[in-house]
Amino acid sequence: MPELPEVETVVRGLRDCILNREIEKIESHYPTTVTNHTKIKSLPSLGRILSIDRRGKYIVINTDAGFVILVHLRMTGKLVFDGLCSITGTHVRATFHLKGNNKLCFDDTRTFGKIKIFRQGDSIPDIEKLGVEPLSYLLTSEYLKEKWGNRNAPVKSLMLQQEVIAGLGNIYACEILYRSGVSPLTPGKKLSQKVLDKIVVQTREVMQEAISMNGTSVSDFRRVDEKTGEFQNFLRVYQKKECPKGHTLRIVRIAGRSTYFCPVCQR
């Protein structure tokens, strides 16, 4: 599933190619991909795109016609901009028709991705429930102590809770914990302030590095121009057999996800 760096990469790509363009309509090619949460049964032109932002793993598009378009790529979704984009591809689930005959295609092999349309000012529960951003000044060791200090759950599981830290997923949680020297099995309540400080610092560093390299492409992730990210070439533990120091890695299941860690480097 695309995580914060991948979604941020997509957002930056979208700004380059569709910002200030008018969305004439969004055409759905799969029953559950596009949902209209406004009270308008027949949507008119959705208006000119004023801004394209990211919140957690969500892409948030605001238009001058008063609409908010929320896009979640889920596991295999990708947005592809191409003047010749068509629905002939077997996995294109929706098409943004832009004024001037350009199109933005939402391709999603497993059909879990979502495009939701709201009116500006309406409640958007998907966004409102999210926690702090990993690169925000609000992410501090004190904040994590408050959220995790009484939890028995392993820290790896806690890091994936979007209502605490928005945008982190399996790949980056593994990398952050390795760089922090923390076992993913450590219960939240056993993390000292000093260790939490390390996690905060490494979270910022890993996110910034991954964004600078346009994210990680280990399976389906592609940029808007269909190119891959590069951070997969710098992963230290995820899907590796040994850590950079040559120690054999362990793989365990935490929160239903394969978790890679070094039992020597991570205590």
Secondary structure by P-SEA (a helix, b strand, c coil): cccaaaaaaaaaaaaaccccccccbbbbcccccccccccccccccccccccccccccbbbbbcccbbbbbbbbccbbbbbbccccccccccccccccccccbbbbbcccccccbbbbbccccccccccccccccccccccaaaaaaacccccccaaaaaacccccccccaaaaaaaaaaaccccccccccccaaaaaaaaaaaaaaaaaaaaaccccccccccccccccccccccccccccccccccbbbbbbccccbbbbbccccc
